[in-house]
């Protein structure tokens, strides 16, 4: 049984050993690195690894935008979209429509 667990989680051992480092840098430096990452199609983390000459991860197959929503956020959005707060999938669809409309108005 222990061997099966090791086989299943063996690839995660490397990840567990990794340590995340945060950089407190001038805002202009941070913005420049983020812009470079965006233009290169990389995450800021992968851009930093590239700058430092470290190997980077493959590009994600499905790059996504994320946002964290608290239950109170769902309540506000439900009111905005005239939906029950429990219909999170419908709220997500409305959010996506709003984001698409926002980008199309900017063009």
BELCOR-V454772 format. One record per backbone hydrogen bond with DSSP energy under -0.5 kcal/mol. NH is the residue of the N-H (numbers start at 1). CO is the residue of the C=O. E is the energy in kcal/mol with one decimal. If there is no record, write none. Layout:
nh=NH co=CO e=E
nh=NH co=CO e=E
//
This chain:
nh=5 co=1 e=-2.0
nh=6 co=2 e=-2.3
nh=7 co=3 e=-2.6
nh=8 co=4 e=-2.5
nh=9 co=5 e=-2.7
nh=10 co=6 e=-1.4
nh=12 co=9 e=-1.4
nh=13 co=9 e=-0.7
nh=13 co=10 e=-1.0
nh=15 co=11 e=-0.5
nh=16 co=12 e=-2.2
nh=17 co=13 e=-1.4
nh=18 co=14 e=-0.7
nh=18 co=15 e=-1.0
nh=24 co=22 e=-0.5
nh=25 co=23 e=-0.9
nh=29 co=26 e=-0.5
nh=30 co=26 e=-2.1
nh=31 co=27 e=-2.6
nh=32 co=28 e=-2.2
nh=33 co=29 e=-2.3
nh=34 co=30 e=-2.5
nh=35 co=31 e=-2.6
nh=36 co=32 e=-2.4
nh=37 co=33 e=-2.4
nh=38 co=34 e=-2.4
nh=39 co=35 e=-2.7
nh=40 co=36 e=-1.9
nh=41 co=37 e=-0.7
nh=41 co=38 e=-0.9
nh=42 co=37 e=-3.1
nh=47 co=43 e=-2.4
nh=48 co=44 e=-2.3
nh=49 co=45 e=-2.3
nh=50 co=46 e=-2.4
nh=51 co=47 e=-2.6
nh=52 co=48 e=-2.2
nh=53 co=50 e=-1.2
nh=54 co=49 e=-3.3
nh=63 co=60 e=-0.5
nh=69 co=67 e=-0.5
nh=73 co=70 e=-0.7
nh=74 co=70 e=-1.9
nh=75 co=71 e=-1.9
nh=76 co=72 e=-2.1
nh=77 co=73 e=-2.8
nh=78 co=74 e=-2.7
nh=79 co=75 e=-1.9
nh=80 co=76 e=-2.3
nh=81 co=77 e=-2.6
nh=82 co=78 e=-0.6
nh=82 co=79 e=-0.7
nh=83 co=78 e=-2.8
nh=87 co=84 e=-1.9
nh=88 co=86 e=-1.7
nh=91 co=87 e=-2.1
nh=92 co=88 e=-2.5
nh=93 co=89 e=-2.1
nh=94 co=90 e=-2.0
nh=95 co=91 e=-2.5
nh=96 co=92 e=-2.5
nh=97 co=93 e=-2.1
nh=98 co=94 e=-2.4
nh=99 co=95 e=-2.5
nh=100 co=96 e=-2.5
nh=101 co=97 e=-2.7
nh=102 co=98 e=-2.4
nh=103 co=99 e=-2.2
nh=104 co=100 e=-2.5
nh=105 co=101 e=-2.1
nh=106 co=102 e=-1.3
nh=107 co=103 e=-0.8
//
